[in-house]
Amino acid sequence: MSGNGPAGGRLVGVGVGPGDPELVTVKGVRCLREADVVIVPVMAAPDGTDGGEPGRAEATVLHHVGAENVVRIVFALNERADRARREAAWDAAGRRVAELLRAHPHGSVAFATIGDPNVYSTFTYLAQTIGELVPGTVVETVPGITAMQDLAARGAVVLAEGTEPLTLVPVTAGASVLKDALDGPGTVVAYKFGRLAGEVATALRETGRTEGAVWGSALGLPEESIRPASELERGPLPYLSTLIAPARRDGGRGGKL
């Protein structure tokens, strides 16, 4: 994605899927390889510096791109309590990305994000910041496979059929939001619920949606775990856990067409 671009260059958010490097699209791999530099977000250590641990996006990218083209930038991915600290970290990350864009005014800078860049992604906030810091930057996104799609495939769960709605809920908004969705029709998917696993289990039980529901974490990675939702009571789970509670289906094949 190079060529004669605007003064700000081109910023491309590339979805690299939930963790399995084989689930990056052909277009995604091409954009990563053609970029002048590929940015991967990393979590900050307690002192705000690079903690050193490779994130899921970085590990996926390194299956397709040489390490010499990858730049790690600290984002406040794990800062939720201190808003001022989070904002300061975001500003610093934005300035670093802006420097890279100015250094490649006729090329492209790719930002690798797990899942899809338009679904609860860090890239959304970065693009807004860059629009202010480097006016004229062309912003594009390459869709990626989401955790709910991967879990549906690995857990043999149909996400939606016929006229069923599909509702996606980040449990960081509160377990009550999830319960409201479970009270409705259709399939419900819950993201980021690891710390509230017990409350999620309660919501499933109270709405009669435990049967057939599955949860998974570290999809596509050696430590992958996929379990029935009835096992949620066993304790806290990884933050990036995903749950699918399929719609109630009793009409047989094509019953909801």
N, C-alpha and C positions, 0 to 999 in steps of 0.2 A: 504494500500500500504506500508506495513512494511516488515521487513525481513532483510537479510544481504546485505546491500547496500555498496557503496563505502564510502570513508572517508567523502565526502561532503554531503552524504545523497541524498535525492530525492526532487526536487522542482517541484510541479505540479500546472500548471495554470488551474484553473477550471472556465469555463464559466457558470455564474449563470443566464443568460438571461437578459431581459430588465427591470425586476422589479417584475413580478408576481412570487411568490415563487413556484407556481405549475408548472412553466415552466423550472425548473432545472431538468436535465435528471436524470434517475435512477443511472447511472454511476457517475454523478457529485455529487449526494448526498452521494453515497458510499465513494467516494474519500475524501469528506469533513469530513465525520464521522470517517474514518480510519486514517486520518492525525494526527500526534502528535500535530500540531498546525495549525490553519487557520489564515492567514494574510488577513486583509481587508484594502484597501487603504482609507485614509481620506484626505480631503482638509485641507490645512494649514490656520491658522488664519493670520491676517496681520503681526503678529510678528514672523511667521514661526512655531509656535507651533500647537499642535492638537486643532482644533477649537471646538471639542466636539460634533458637529453635526454628527449623523450617516449617512453614505453614502448609496447609493442604494444597493451596493454589500453587505454591512454589514447587512442591514435590511433583505435582502433575506437570507443570511447565517443563521441568528439567528432563522429563521423558521425551520432549520434542524439541527443545532449544538448548544450545550450549550455555553453560553457566557464565561465560564471558559476556553474554548479552543480557543477563538478568541483573536487575537492580532491586535490592531489598529496601523498602521504605517503611518506617514504623508508623502505624496507624493506631489510634486508640480503640482497637477492636474490643478490648477487655475492660475499658474504663466506663463504668455506669454510674458510679456514686458521685464523682467530682466533676461537675460540668465544666468548670473553668479549666481544669487540667485537660479534659477531653477536647475542648475547643482549642486550646493552645497546641495540642498535639496535631489536631486537624490542620491548623494554620501552617504549622511547620511542614507537614507532609505536602500540603498544597504548594508551598513555595518550592519545595524540592522537585515536584513534578513539573512546575512551571519552568524551572531551570532546564530541565531535560527537554521540554518542548521548544524553548528558545534556542537550545543547542542543535536542534534538528528542525529548522524552520521549513524545510522542504521535504520532510519525511514523516514518519509516524512513530508514535510512542504507544505501545500496547499496555493495557492494565489487565492483568489476569485476576479473575474473581471466581470463586467457587460458585457452582450453580449457574444462574443466568444473571447477566448484569442489570436486568430490569425487574428483578424479583428480590426485594429485601437485600440489596447489594450495597457495599461500600462505594461502588463506582458512582452511584447516583449523587452522593454528596461531593465526591471528588469532581465530577463534571460541573456541578454548580460553582464550586470554588474556582476552578480553572476558567470558567466563563468570565469571572471577575478579574482574575489575575492576568490572563492572557487573552484579551478580546481578539476575536477573529479565528480562534482555534476551532477547527471542524471536529465535532464530537460524533462518533459512531459507536454502535454496539453490534456484537456478534452473539446471537443467542446460544445458550448452553443448556444441556440436559439438567433438569432439576432433581433434587433429592427425592421428591415425591414420585417422579417418573421411575427413577432407579429402584426405589423401594417397592413400587408396584410390580416391577418386573422380577426383582429378586424374591419378593414375598408372594408372588402369584396372586395378586389382588387387582381386580378391575377397578380403576379409578371412577369411571362414569360410563353409563350406557343410556341409550334412549333419551328421555327428557330429564334425566337426573341432573340437579345442580351439583357443582363441585365448589366447596368452600375451603379456603386456605386461611388458617389462623396462626399468627405468631403468639405463642403463649406468654411471651414477655408482656403482652397487653393484659394478662391476668387470666386465671383459670375460669373466671365467670364468663369471659368472652367466648371461650371454648365451649362451655356448657350451653350457652345460648345457641351456638352453631349446631351442637349435637342434638338439641331439641328440635331442630328443623329437619327438612328432608334432605336427601342426597348424601353424598360422601363428604366427610370432613377430614382435612389434613391439618395436623398440628406441627409447627416448626418450633425449634428452640425451647423445648419444654423440659430438658433434662433436670433442671433444678427444682421443678415443680412436678416431678413424676407422681408423687403421692396424690396431689390434687387432681392431676389428669386422670389417674385411676379412679378416683372418687367420682369425677364428672362422668366418666364412661359408665360406671356402675349405676349411678342415679338416673341416667338417661337410657339405660338398657342397651348400650352400644358396645359393650365389651366383646361380645361374641363376634368372631371374624375380624376383629381389629388387630393390627400388627404394628410393631414399632421397630425401628432400626437405627443403628449408629455406625459411623466409620464405614459407610457403604463402599465396597470395592477395594478396601484396604485389608491388610493381613488381620487386623483386630476387629474386622466386621462382626456385628452382632445383629441378628434379626430374630425377634421373639414375638409370641402372642401377647396381646395387651394384658392378658390375665396375669402376666408376670411383672407388671409395672410396680407392684407393691414392694419389690425386693430392694428398693433404695434409690438414691440419686443416680442419674444417668449422665452421660456426656452432654454438654450444653447443646451441641448440634444434633440432637436426636430428632427423629421424624416419626410421626404417628399417622396411620391411615385407619379411619373408621369407615368402612364401606357402607353404602346405602343399604337399607333393608330391601331385600329382593325376594319376592315370593310369587311372582307372576310367571315363572318359567322363562324359557328362551324368548327374548324379544318382548317381554311383558310390559316394558315401559316405552316401547316405540310409539 
